[in-house]
Amino acid sequence: MTEESIQRDIHGDGTGPAELSLGELELEERSSLRRVVGLSTELEDITEVEYRQLRLERVVLVGVWTEGTALESESSLAELARLAETAGSEVLDGLVQRRDRPDPATYIGSGKVTELADVVRATGADTVICDGELSPSQLQQLEARLKVKVVDRTALILDIFAQHARSREGKAQVELAQLQYLLPRLRGWGATLSRQAGGRAGGGNGGVGLRGPGETKIETDRRRIRNKISKLRKDIKEMSAFRDTKRSRRVANDVPSVAIAGYTNAGKSSLLNALTGAGVLVEDALFATLDATTRRTETTEGNVYTLTDTVGFVRHLPHQLVEAFRSTLDEVADADLVVHVVDGADPMPEWQVTAVREVLNDIGDRRDTRMPPELVVVNKVDASTEIALARLRHLLPGAVFVSARTGQGIDELRERIAELIPRPDVEVDVLVPYDRGEVVARVHREGEVLGERHTETGTALHAKVKPDLAGALERFAVNGSSA
């Protein structure tokens, strides 16, 4: 289905509702193109290799409960069900195995595999999804015994990312993560992958010294994937350079930046819309936002700052994704303030807080830098209960409680952001001639005016400004004091 046909479906003959926002168009387009295909990592120029082209239609979930309470184990499997539904599948059943640690051969143990196989046959499932990252040998053992496709949590998340990525950078980041996941799991049918090409591509007539074992088929495929990974890393580095340029321009202009981070589906995009009227895509689905969106807004005093909506986090976020989305996650590390959004309607929000902070700490450790200050915002208070909110106030002292949907608490959040972002800190006393009204306007726009009076020769200002503006005001300083 081409982009033009999609637009015709949305708008008809061009006389349709032109007032639809960009977010509404993206949501309508996404719904019309919902895929049922799973992890798509097949390369067109590679044949005879099974690249796990999955169809997540009817699935059974299975998890291993190694620590924590039964409620925590059930919540983890419930989240896996939401992930599976987001990928376009129908969840038929779920099983949990209590073990000290996952079985190194079959993940859930030999006896549980037999029970799982009975469930698969009874439900007619075509896919089993495991709540953890499986080794290549575990995948192979489970598929051999269950006779259906087996997908782990990492592959499922990668599939969702592949469906939702829209920008060129986002698509490249997801493809890189997919290939990094695929490389150690590459396998094929029978003796196909052990076929060797000796001499002149196996022709056998290469002559003395030119006949040899050559590469096996799987070695050739691995080499091609490694080359593709190298190319993607180079492309992402070039694209991140453009992002760095825009970020450095904001820094040079002393525009404070605020990054909105949090668990997936906590309402980050809704919060961005509520604060700025950005009109970005909002969907009640996991990982609806993958591409960072930056919007400019201002405080009630008129101080300009930027808000950036970032990719959502999740427990056990695949390390391939953290690595691939490095340039996007750097938006969080380089911000002046992190607005950490928590889903107040979630039954176990403390899990979300822990998972997000773990990723943020990893980003800080990787960059060997101190992370910016954090403002916790509990969203969806309209969908929560008073008991749950009282518990969150105890767990998260200093948090702001809001509802991006109803607007409750948004004004208080704006005030808290204005208090925490960097403010002009250079105090100046200047006398600006009346014919330089643009200078007075700039002080009002970029600084904080503490006092203003009109004299015979010009406008006297007592204000706090940023260092670059203080330098520009030196010529108007009163008694030589401007910085």
JOHU-V690878 format. One record per pair of residues at least 12 apart in sequence whose ideal C-beta (glycine too) atoms are under 10 Angstrom apart, sorted by sequence separation. I is the first residue (numbers start at 1). J is the second residue. If there is no record, write none. Layout:
BEGIN
I | J
I | J
END
This chain:
BEGIN
39 | 51
40 | 52
41 | 53
64 | 76
65 | 77
96 | 108
97 | 109
116 | 128
130 | 142
138 | 150
139 | 151
161 | 173
162 | 174
198 | 210
199 | 211
202 | 214
260 | 272
268 | 280
269 | 281
270 | 282
281 | 293
294 | 306
295 | 307
340 | 352
360 | 372
389 | 401
400 | 412
401 | 413
440 | 452
449 | 461
450 | 462
451 | 463
461 | 473
470 | 482
471 | 483
39 | 52
40 | 53
41 | 54
63 | 76
78 | 91
81 | 94
95 | 108
99 | 112
139 | 152
161 | 174
162 | 175
198 | 211
199 | 212
201 | 214
202 | 215
269 | 282
270 | 283
280 | 293
294 | 307
295 | 308
340 | 353
400 | 413
430 | 443
449 | 462
450 | 463
469 | 482
470 | 483
10 | 24
11 | 25
38 | 52
39 | 53
40 | 54
63 | 77
77 | 91
80 | 94
97 | 111
98 | 112
116 | 130
128 | 142
138 | 152
160 | 174
161 | 175
198 | 212
199 | 213
200 | 214
201 | 215
258 | 272
268 | 282
269 | 283
270 | 284
279 | 293
293 | 307
294 | 308
295 | 309
311 | 325
342 | 356
357 | 371
360 | 374
378 | 392
400 | 414
447 | 461
449 | 463
450 | 464
469 | 483
10 | 25
38 | 53
39 | 54
62 | 77
97 | 112
113 | 128
128 | 143
159 | 174
162 | 177
197 | 212
198 | 213
199 | 214
260 | 275
267 | 282
278 | 293
280 | 295
293 | 308
294 | 309
310 | 325
341 | 356
378 | 393
400 | 415
428 | 443
448 | 463
449 | 464
461 | 476
37 | 53
38 | 54
61 | 77
78 | 94
96 | 112
97 | 113
134 | 150
139 | 155
158 | 174
161 | 177
162 | 178
196 | 212
197 | 213
198 | 214
278 | 294
279 | 295
292 | 308
293 | 309
294 | 310
313 | 329
340 | 356
376 | 392
400 | 416
443 | 459
447 | 463
448 | 464
449 | 465
460 | 476
462 | 478
467 | 483
37 | 54
38 | 55
39 | 56
61 | 78
63 | 80
77 | 94
95 | 112
134 | 151
135 | 152
158 | 175
161 | 178
196 | 213
197 | 214
198 | 215
258 | 275
267 | 284
272 | 289
276 | 293
278 | 295
292 | 309
293 | 310
311 | 328
340 | 357
357 | 374
378 | 395
384 | 401
399 | 416
400 | 417
444 | 461
446 | 463
447 | 464
448 | 465
459 | 476
461 | 478
465 | 482
7 | 25
10 | 28
36 | 54
37 | 55
38 | 56
62 | 80
77 | 95
97 | 115
128 | 146
134 | 152
196 | 214
197 | 215
265 | 283
276 | 294
277 | 295
278 | 296
291 | 309
292 | 310
310 | 328
311 | 329
338 | 356
356 | 374
378 | 396
398 | 416
440 | 458
443 | 461
447 | 465
448 | 466
458 | 476
460 | 478
465 | 483
6 | 25
9 | 28
10 | 29
36 | 55
37 | 56
38 | 57
61 | 80
77 | 96
97 | 116
127 | 146
133 | 152
134 | 153
158 | 177
159 | 178
195 | 214
196 | 215
197 | 216
265 | 284
269 | 288
276 | 295
278 | 297
291 | 310
292 | 311
310 | 329
376 | 395
377 | 396
384 | 403
424 | 443
428 | 447
439 | 458
440 | 459
444 | 463
446 | 465
447 | 466
9 | 29
35 | 55
36 | 56
37 | 57
61 | 81
74 | 94
76 | 96
95 | 115
108 | 128
128 | 148
129 | 149
130 | 150
132 | 152
133 | 153
134 | 154
157 | 177
158 | 178
195 | 215
196 | 216
197 | 217
265 | 285
268 | 288
269 | 289
273 | 293
275 | 295
276 | 296
277 | 297
289 | 309
290 | 310
291 | 311
308 | 328
310 | 330
311 | 331
340 | 360
356 | 376
376 | 396
381 | 401
382 | 402
383 | 403
427 | 447
434 | 454
439 | 459
443 | 463
446 | 466
35 | 56
36 | 57
38 | 59
59 | 80
95 | 116
125 | 146
127 | 148
128 | 149
129 | 150
130 | 151
131 | 152
132 | 153
133 | 154
134 | 155
195 | 216
196 | 217
264 | 285
265 | 286
268 | 289
272 | 293
276 | 297
289 | 310
290 | 311
310 | 331
311 | 332
376 | 397
378 | 399
379 | 400
380 | 401
381 | 402
382 | 403
426 | 447
427 | 448
429 | 450
434 | 455
437 | 458
440 | 461
443 | 464
6 | 28
7 | 29
10 | 32
59 | 81
61 | 83
74 | 96
108 | 130
126 | 148
127 | 149
128 | 150
129 | 151
130 | 152
131 | 153
132 | 154
133 | 155
158 | 180
194 | 216
195 | 217
197 | 219
264 | 286
265 | 287
272 | 294
273 | 295
275 | 297
276 | 298
289 | 311
290 | 312
309 | 331
310 | 332
338 | 360
376 | 398
377 | 399
378 | 400
379 | 401
380 | 402
381 | 403
382 | 404
383 | 405
424 | 446
428 | 450
429 | 451
431 | 453
434 | 456
436 | 458
437 | 459
439 | 461
443 | 465
446 | 468
447 | 469
6 | 29
9 | 32
61 | 84
73 | 96
93 | 116
107 | 130
125 | 148
126 | 149
127 | 150
128 | 151
129 | 152
130 | 153
154 | 177
155 | 178
158 | 181
193 | 216
194 | 217
195 | 218
196 | 219
197 | 220
263 | 286
264 | 287
265 | 288
272 | 295
289 | 312
308 | 331
353 | 376
375 | 398
376 | 399
377 | 400
378 | 401
379 | 402
380 | 403
381 | 404
382 | 405
383 | 406
424 | 447
425 | 448
427 | 450
434 | 457
435 | 458
436 | 459
440 | 463
442 | 465
446 | 469
447 | 470
60 | 84
73 | 97
95 | 119
107 | 131
108 | 132
124 | 148
125 | 149
127 | 151
128 | 152
129 | 153
130 | 154
133 | 157
157 | 181
158 | 182
192 | 216
193 | 217
194 | 218
196 | 220
264 | 288
265 | 289
269 | 293
287 | 311
288 | 312
308 | 332
374 | 398
375 | 399
376 | 400
377 | 401
378 | 402
379 | 403
380 | 404
381 | 405
382 | 406
423 | 447
424 | 448
431 | 455
433 | 457
434 | 458
445 | 469
59 | 84
73 | 98
94 | 119
107 | 132
117 | 142
121 | 146
130 | 155
131 | 156
191 | 216
192 | 217
193 | 218
194 | 219
195 | 220
264 | 289
268 | 293
272 | 297
287 | 312
306 | 331
310 | 335
353 | 378
375 | 400
376 | 401
377 | 402
378 | 403
379 | 404
380 | 405
381 | 406
382 | 407
423 | 448
424 | 449
432 | 457
433 | 458
434 | 459
3 | 29
6 | 32
59 | 85
70 | 96
93 | 119
107 | 133
116 | 142
120 | 146
121 | 147
129 | 155
130 | 156
155 | 181
191 | 217
192 | 218
193 | 219
286 | 312
287 | 313
308 | 334
379 | 405
380 | 406
382 | 408
431 | 457
432 | 458
433 | 459
443 | 469
447 | 473
6 | 33
92 | 119
93 | 120
107 | 134
119 | 146
120 | 147
121 | 148
129 | 156
154 | 181
155 | 182
193 | 220
287 | 314
308 | 335
332 | 359
333 | 360
377 | 404
381 | 408
431 | 458
432 | 459
442 | 469
1 | 29
56 | 84
59 | 87
61 | 89
70 | 98
92 | 120
102 | 130
106 | 134
107 | 135
113 | 141
117 | 145
120 | 148
193 | 221
281 | 309
286 | 314
307 | 335
310 | 338
332 | 360
381 | 409
430 | 458
431 | 459
432 | 460
56 | 85
93 | 122
113 | 142
116 | 145
117 | 146
127 | 156
152 | 181
188 | 217
193 | 222
260 | 289
278 | 307
280 | 309
306 | 335
312 | 341
349 | 378
430 | 459
431 | 460
432 | 461
443 | 472
59 | 89
61 | 91
92 | 122
93 | 123
102 | 132
105 | 135
108 | 138
116 | 146
117 | 147
155 | 185
188 | 218
276 | 306
305 | 335
306 | 336
307 | 337
309 | 339
329 | 359
333 | 363
379 | 409
430 | 460
431 | 461
439 | 469
442 | 472
443 | 473
1 | 32
56 | 87
57 | 88
58 | 89
59 | 90
60 | 91
61 | 92
62 | 93
63 | 94
64 | 95
65 | 96
66 | 97
92 | 123
102 | 133
104 | 135
106 | 137
107 | 138
110 | 141
113 | 144
114 | 145
117 | 148
187 | 218
276 | 307
278 | 309
290 | 321
305 | 336
308 | 339
329 | 360
332 | 363
333 | 364
349 | 380
378 | 409
429 | 460
430 | 461
442 | 473
1 | 33
56 | 88
57 | 89
58 | 90
59 | 91
60 | 92
61 | 93
62 | 94
63 | 95
64 | 96
65 | 97
66 | 98
92 | 124
93 | 125
102 | 134
105 | 137
106 | 138
107 | 139
113 | 145
114 | 146
116 | 148
186 | 218
260 | 292
275 | 307
305 | 337
307 | 339
309 | 341
332 | 364
377 | 409
429 | 461
430 | 462
54 | 87
55 | 88
56 | 89
57 | 90
58 | 91
59 | 92
60 | 93
61 | 94
62 | 95
63 | 96
64 | 97
65 | 98
66 | 99
67 | 100
92 | 125
95 | 128
102 | 135
104 | 137
105 | 138
113 | 146
152 | 185
186 | 219
188 | 221
259 | 292
260 | 293
276 | 309
292 | 325
329 | 362
330 | 363
333 | 366
334 | 367
338 | 371
344 | 377
345 | 378
377 | 410
428 | 461
429 | 462
430 | 463
439 | 472
443 | 476
55 | 89
56 | 90
58 | 92
59 | 93
60 | 94
61 | 95
62 | 96
63 | 97
64 | 98
65 | 99
66 | 100
67 | 101
91 | 125
92 | 126
104 | 138
107 | 141
108 | 142
116 | 150
287 | 321
329 | 363
333 | 367
338 | 372
340 | 374
341 | 375
342 | 376
344 | 378
345 | 379
346 | 380
379 | 413
428 | 462
429 | 463
439 | 473
54 | 89
56 | 91
58 | 93
59 | 94
60 | 95
61 | 96
62 | 97
64 | 99
66 | 101
90 | 125
92 | 127
94 | 129
96 | 131
103 | 138
106 | 141
107 | 142
110 | 145
186 | 221
259 | 294
272 | 307
290 | 325
292 | 327
334 | 369
337 | 372
338 | 373
339 | 374
340 | 375
341 | 376
342 | 377
343 | 378
344 | 379
345 | 380
349 | 384
377 | 412
427 | 462
428 | 463
430 | 465
64 | 100
66 | 102
89 | 125
102 | 138
105 | 141
106 | 142
186 | 222
258 | 294
271 | 307
272 | 308
273 | 309
292 | 328
315 | 351
330 | 366
333 | 369
335 | 371
336 | 372
337 | 373
338 | 374
339 | 375
340 | 376
341 | 377
342 | 378
343 | 379
344 | 380
345 | 381
377 | 413
427 | 463
428 | 464
439 | 475
440 | 476
64 | 101
89 | 126
94 | 131
104 | 141
105 | 142
257 | 294
272 | 309
291 | 328
292 | 329
294 | 331
315 | 352
322 | 359
326 | 363
329 | 366
330 | 367
333 | 370
335 | 372
336 | 373
337 | 374
338 | 375
339 | 376
340 | 377
341 | 378
342 | 379
343 | 380
344 | 381
345 | 382
346 | 383
426 | 463
427 | 464
428 | 465
439 | 476
64 | 102
89 | 127
91 | 129
103 | 141
106 | 144
183 | 221
184 | 222
271 | 309
290 | 328
292 | 330
314 | 352
317 | 355
321 | 359
329 | 367
333 | 371
334 | 372
335 | 373
337 | 375
338 | 376
339 | 377
340 | 378
341 | 379
342 | 380
344 | 382
345 | 383
346 | 384
375 | 413
426 | 464
427 | 465
63 | 102
64 | 103
106 | 145
182 | 221
183 | 222
186 | 225
258 | 297
270 | 309
292 | 331
313 | 352
315 | 354
316 | 355
317 | 356
332 | 371
333 | 372
341 | 380
344 | 383
345 | 384
349 | 388
353 | 392
377 | 416
424 | 463
425 | 464
426 | 465
436 | 475
89 | 129
106 | 146
182 | 222
268 | 308
269 | 309
292 | 332
312 | 352
315 | 355
322 | 362
326 | 366
332 | 372
343 | 383
344 | 384
345 | 385
377 | 417
424 | 464
425 | 465
426 | 466
430 | 470
436 | 476
255 | 296
268 | 309
314 | 355
315 | 356
317 | 358
322 | 363
326 | 367
343 | 384
344 | 385
347 | 388
350 | 391
375 | 416
423 | 464
424 | 465
425 | 466
426 | 467
428 | 469
432 | 473
87 | 129
183 | 225
268 | 310
313 | 355
314 | 356
316 | 358
317 | 359
346 | 388
349 | 391
350 | 392
353 | 395
375 | 417
424 | 466
425 | 467
426 | 468
428 | 470
64 | 107
84 | 127
107 | 150
182 | 225
183 | 226
256 | 299
268 | 311
269 | 312
313 | 356
315 | 358
319 | 362
323 | 366
345 | 388
349 | 392
353 | 396
423 | 466
424 | 467
426 | 469
427 | 470
430 | 473
432 | 475
433 | 476
63 | 107
64 | 108
250 | 294
268 | 312
312 | 356
313 | 357
315 | 359
322 | 366
344 | 388
345 | 389
375 | 419
422 | 466
426 | 470
429 | 473
430 | 474
432 | 476
62 | 107
63 | 108
64 | 109
84 | 129
107 | 152
140 | 185
180 | 225
183 | 228
267 | 312
313 | 358
314 | 359
317 | 362
344 | 389
350 | 395
375 | 420
424 | 469
425 | 470
426 | 471
428 | 473
430 | 475
431 | 476
38 | 84
62 | 108
83 | 129
139 | 185
179 | 225
183 | 229
250 | 296
266 | 312
313 | 359
349 | 395
350 | 396
353 | 399
374 | 420
375 | 421
424 | 470
428 | 474
430 | 476
431 | 477
140 | 187
179 | 226
182 | 229
247 | 294
256 | 303
258 | 305
259 | 306
260 | 307
261 | 308
262 | 309
264 | 311
265 | 312
266 | 313
313 | 360
349 | 396
373 | 420
426 | 473
429 | 476
430 | 477
431 | 478
39 | 87
64 | 112
81 | 129
83 | 131
133 | 181
136 | 184
137 | 185
139 | 187
246 | 294
255 | 303
256 | 304
257 | 305
258 | 306
259 | 307
260 | 308
261 | 309
262 | 310
264 | 312
311 | 359
344 | 392
372 | 420
373 | 421
428 | 476
429 | 477
430 | 478
431 | 479
38 | 87
80 | 129
135 | 184
136 | 185
179 | 228
180 | 229
243 | 292
255 | 304
256 | 305
257 | 306
258 | 307
259 | 308
260 | 309
261 | 310
263 | 312
264 | 313
265 | 314
372 | 421
428 | 477
429 | 478
37 | 87
38 | 88
62 | 112
80 | 130
81 | 131
135 | 185
136 | 186
179 | 229
254 | 304
255 | 305
256 | 306
257 | 307
258 | 308
259 | 309
260 | 310
261 | 311
262 | 312
263 | 313
264 | 314
342 | 392
428 | 478
429 | 479
36 | 87
37 | 88
38 | 89
62 | 113
80 | 131
134 | 185
136 | 187
243 | 294
253 | 304
255 | 306
257 | 308
259 | 310
261 | 312
262 | 313
263 | 314
264 | 315
429 | 480
430 | 481
34 | 86
35 | 87
36 | 88
77 | 129
79 | 131
80 | 132
176 | 228
180 | 232
260 | 312
261 | 313
263 | 315
344 | 396
429 | 481
430 | 482
34 | 87
35 | 88
36 | 89
62 | 115
175 | 228
176 | 229
179 | 232
180 | 233
264 | 317
342 | 395
428 | 481
429 | 482
34 | 88
36 | 90
62 | 116
77 | 131
175 | 229
176 | 230
178 | 232
250 | 304
342 | 396
427 | 481
428 | 482
76 | 131
176 | 231
177 | 232
250 | 305
344 | 399
427 | 482
428 | 483
60 | 116
76 | 132
176 | 232
250 | 306
340 | 396
426 | 482
427 | 483
62 | 119
175 | 232
176 | 233
342 | 399
344 | 401
426 | 483
62 | 120
73 | 131
174 | 232
344 | 402
345 | 403
60 | 119
172 | 231
173 | 232
176 | 235
247 | 306
340 | 399
342 | 401
344 | 403
60 | 120
172 | 232
175 | 235
176 | 236
59 | 120
171 | 232
172 | 233
175 | 236
247 | 308
339 | 400
341 | 402
58 | 120
60 | 122
89 | 151
172 | 234
173 | 235
60 | 123
172 | 235
173 | 236
341 | 404
59 | 123
60 | 124
61 | 125
87 | 151
172 | 236
275 | 339
58 | 123
60 | 125
58 | 124
59 | 125
60 | 126
61 | 127
62 | 128
63 | 129
64 | 130
65 | 131
66 | 132
169 | 235
172 | 238
173 | 239
58 | 125
59 | 126
60 | 127
61 | 128
62 | 129
63 | 130
64 | 131
84 | 151
89 | 156
168 | 235
169 | 236
172 | 239
173 | 240
272 | 339
57 | 125
58 | 126
59 | 127
60 | 128
61 | 129
62 | 130
63 | 131
64 | 132
87 | 155
168 | 236
261 | 329
271 | 339
57 | 126
58 | 127
59 | 128
60 | 129
61 | 130
62 | 131
63 | 132
84 | 153
87 | 156
169 | 238
170 | 239
272 | 341
56 | 126
57 | 127
59 | 129
61 | 131
62 | 132
83 | 153
86 | 156
87 | 157
89 | 159
169 | 239
259 | 329
261 | 331
271 | 341
55 | 126
56 | 127
86 | 157
87 | 158
88 | 159
168 | 239
169 | 240
259 | 330
260 | 331
261 | 332
268 | 339
270 | 341
54 | 126
55 | 127
84 | 156
87 | 159
88 | 160
167 | 239
259 | 331
260 | 332
268 | 340
269 | 341
54 | 127
56 | 129
80 | 153
83 | 156
86 | 159
87 | 160
169 | 242
259 | 332
268 | 341
79 | 153
83 | 157
86 | 160
169 | 243
257 | 331
259 | 333
261 | 335
266 | 340
267 | 341
339 | 413
54 | 129
84 | 159
87 | 162
88 | 163
257 | 332
259 | 334
260 | 335
266 | 341
267 | 342
268 | 343
80 | 156
83 | 159
84 | 160
87 | 163
259 | 335
262 | 338
266 | 342
267 | 343
76 | 153
83 | 160
86 | 163
257 | 334
258 | 335
259 | 336
260 | 337
261 | 338
262 | 339
263 | 340
266 | 343
267 | 344
339 | 416
86 | 164
257 | 335
258 | 336
259 | 337
260 | 338
261 | 339
262 | 340
263 | 341
265 | 343
266 | 344
267 | 345
339 | 417
256 | 335
257 | 336
258 | 337
259 | 338
260 | 339
261 | 340
262 | 341
263 | 342
264 | 343
266 | 345
337 | 416
62 | 142
247 | 327
256 | 336
257 | 337
258 | 338
259 | 339
260 | 340
261 | 341
262 | 342
263 | 343
266 | 346
337 | 417
255 | 336
256 | 337
258 | 339
259 | 340
260 | 341
262 | 343
265 | 346
339 | 420
337 | 419
338 | 420
244 | 327
247 | 330
251 | 334
263 | 346
266 | 349
337 | 420
62 | 146
243 | 327
247 | 331
250 | 334
336 | 420
337 | 421
242 | 327
243 | 328
251 | 336
336 | 421
337 | 422
60 | 146
240 | 326
241 | 327
244 | 330
248 | 334
263 | 349
266 | 352
335 | 421
336 | 422
52 | 139
240 | 327
243 | 330
247 | 334
265 | 352
60 | 148
62 | 150
236 | 324
239 | 327
240 | 328
243 | 331
247 | 335
263 | 351
264 | 352
38 | 127
59 | 148
236 | 325
237 | 326
263 | 352
58 | 148
59 | 149
63 | 153
233 | 323
236 | 326
237 | 327
240 | 330
244 | 334
262 | 352
263 | 353
266 | 356
38 | 129
52 | 143
233 | 324
236 | 327
262 | 353
263 | 354
264 | 355
59 | 151
61 | 153
232 | 324
236 | 328
263 | 355
264 | 356
56 | 149
262 | 355
263 | 356
55 | 149
262 | 356
54 | 149
56 | 151
261 | 356
53 | 149
54 | 150
261 | 357
263 | 359
52 | 149
54 | 151
59 | 156
52 | 150
261 | 359
52 | 151
56 | 155
261 | 360
56 | 156
54 | 155
259 | 360
54 | 156
261 | 363
52 | 155
56 | 159
160 | 264
54 | 159
274 | 379
271 | 377
157 | 264
271 | 379
268 | 377
270 | 379
39 | 149
267 | 377
270 | 380
307 | 417
38 | 149
266 | 377
267 | 378
268 | 379
300 | 411
39 | 151
266 | 378
267 | 379
305 | 417
38 | 151
39 | 152
259 | 372
261 | 374
266 | 379
267 | 380
305 | 418
41 | 155
258 | 372
262 | 376
266 | 380
300 | 414
39 | 154
166 | 281
257 | 372
262 | 377
265 | 380
299 | 414
300 | 415
303 | 418
306 | 421
39 | 155
174 | 290
267 | 383
298 | 414
299 | 415
305 | 421
38 | 155
39 | 156
41 | 158
164 | 281
173 | 290
258 | 375
260 | 377
262 | 379
297 | 414
301 | 418
305 | 422
38 | 156
39 | 157
40 | 158
41 | 159
173 | 291
299 | 417
300 | 418
303 | 421
39 | 158
40 | 159
164 | 283
170 | 289
171 | 290
299 | 418
303 | 422
38 | 158
39 | 159
170 | 290
171 | 291
297 | 417
298 | 418
299 | 419
303 | 423
38 | 159
39 | 160
41 | 162
164 | 285
169 | 290
170 | 291
303 | 424
37 | 159
38 | 160
40 | 162
163 | 285
164 | 286
165 | 287
169 | 291
170 | 292
282 | 404
299 | 421
301 | 423
39 | 162
40 | 163
164 | 287
166 | 289
167 | 290
168 | 291
169 | 292
282 | 405
35 | 159
38 | 162
163 | 287
164 | 288
166 | 290
167 | 291
299 | 423
37 | 162
38 | 163
160 | 285
164 | 289
165 | 290
166 | 291
167 | 292
37 | 163
160 | 286
161 | 287
164 | 290
165 | 291
167 | 293
35 | 162
160 | 287
163 | 290
164 | 291
275 | 402
35 | 163
160 | 288
162 | 290
274 | 402
34 | 163
52 | 181
157 | 286
161 | 290
274 | 403
275 | 404
33 | 163
52 | 182
157 | 287
160 | 290
274 | 404
51 | 182
271 | 402
273 | 404
274 | 405
270 | 402
271 | 403
272 | 404
273 | 405
274 | 406
30 | 163
52 | 185
270 | 403
271 | 404
274 | 407
30 | 164
40 | 174
41 | 175
51 | 185
52 | 186
270 | 404
271 | 405
274 | 408
40 | 175
51 | 186
52 | 187
267 | 402
269 | 404
270 | 405
274 | 409
275 | 410
30 | 166
41 | 177
43 | 179
50 | 186
51 | 187
267 | 403
268 | 404
274 | 410
29 | 166
41 | 178
49 | 186
50 | 187
51 | 188
181 | 318
183 | 320
267 | 404
26 | 164
40 | 178
41 | 179
49 | 187
50 | 188
173 | 311
180 | 318
181 | 319
182 | 320
266 | 404
267 | 405
275 | 413
39 | 178
43 | 182
49 | 188
50 | 189
180 | 319
181 | 320
271 | 410
274 | 413
275 | 414
26 | 166
41 | 181
42 | 182
46 | 186
48 | 188
49 | 189
180 | 320
181 | 321
274 | 414
41 | 182
47 | 188
48 | 189
170 | 311
177 | 318
179 | 320
180 | 321
304 | 445
39 | 181
41 | 183
46 | 188
50 | 192
177 | 319
178 | 320
271 | 413
275 | 417
302 | 444
303 | 445
304 | 446
39 | 182
49 | 192
50 | 193
177 | 320
178 | 321
180 | 323
301 | 444
302 | 445
303 | 446
41 | 185
48 | 192
49 | 193
176 | 320
177 | 321
180 | 324
302 | 446
303 | 447
41 | 186
47 | 192
48 | 193
176 | 321
177 | 322
179 | 324
302 | 447
303 | 448
165 | 311
174 | 320
177 | 323
178 | 324
301 | 447
302 | 448
48 | 195
164 | 311
173 | 320
174 | 321
176 | 323
177 | 324
298 | 445
301 | 448
302 | 449
173 | 321
176 | 324
177 | 325
301 | 449
175 | 324
176 | 325
161 | 311
173 | 323
174 | 324
173 | 324
174 | 325
172 | 324
173 | 325
173 | 326
160 | 314
170 | 324
173 | 327
170 | 325
173 | 328
169 | 325
157 | 314
161 | 318
169 | 327
170 | 328
157 | 316
169 | 328
258 | 417
157 | 317
158 | 318
161 | 321
153 | 314
157 | 318
167 | 328
256 | 417
153 | 315
154 | 316
156 | 318
158 | 320
256 | 418
258 | 420
153 | 316
154 | 317
155 | 318
157 | 320
158 | 321
161 | 324
258 | 421
303 | 466
153 | 317
154 | 318
157 | 321
161 | 325
256 | 420
257 | 421
153 | 318
154 | 319
256 | 421
257 | 422
152 | 318
154 | 320
158 | 324
255 | 421
256 | 422
154 | 321
255 | 422
256 | 423
49 | 217
254 | 422
48 | 217
49 | 218
47 | 217
48 | 218
51 | 221
254 | 424
46 | 217
49 | 220
49 | 221
48 | 221
49 | 222
46 | 220
47 | 221
51 | 225
46 | 221
45 | 221
43 | 221
46 | 224
86 | 264
45 | 224
46 | 225
86 | 265
43 | 224
83 | 264
43 | 225
46 | 228
82 | 264
45 | 228
82 | 265
133 | 316
41 | 225
132 | 316
43 | 228
79 | 264
131 | 316
133 | 318
133 | 319
133 | 320
255 | 446
254 | 446
253 | 446
86 | 283
86 | 284
87 | 285
86 | 285
87 | 286
85 | 285
86 | 286
87 | 287
85 | 286
86 | 287
83 | 285
86 | 288
82 | 285
83 | 286
82 | 286
83 | 287
79 | 286
256 | 466
254 | 465
255 | 466
254 | 466
253 | 466
254 | 467
254 | 468
253 | 468
254 | 469
252 | 468
83 | 314
79 | 314
79 | 315
79 | 316
76 | 315
75 | 315
76 | 316
23 | 269
23 | 270
23 | 273
30 | 281
21 | 273
29 | 281
31 | 283
26 | 279
30 | 283
25 | 279
26 | 280
27 | 281
23 | 278
24 | 279
26 | 281
27 | 282
30 | 285
21 | 277
22 | 278
23 | 279
25 | 281
26 | 282
27 | 283
21 | 278
22 | 279
23 | 280
24 | 281
26 | 283
21 | 279
22 | 280
23 | 281
24 | 282
27 | 285
30 | 288
20 | 279
21 | 280
22 | 281
23 | 282
21 | 281
23 | 283
21 | 282
27 | 288
26 | 288
23 | 288
79 | 346
78 | 347
79 | 348
23 | 293
78 | 348
75 | 346
75 | 347
76 | 348
79 | 351
74 | 347
75 | 348
76 | 351
71 | 347
72 | 348
75 | 351
71 | 348
72 | 351
68 | 351
END
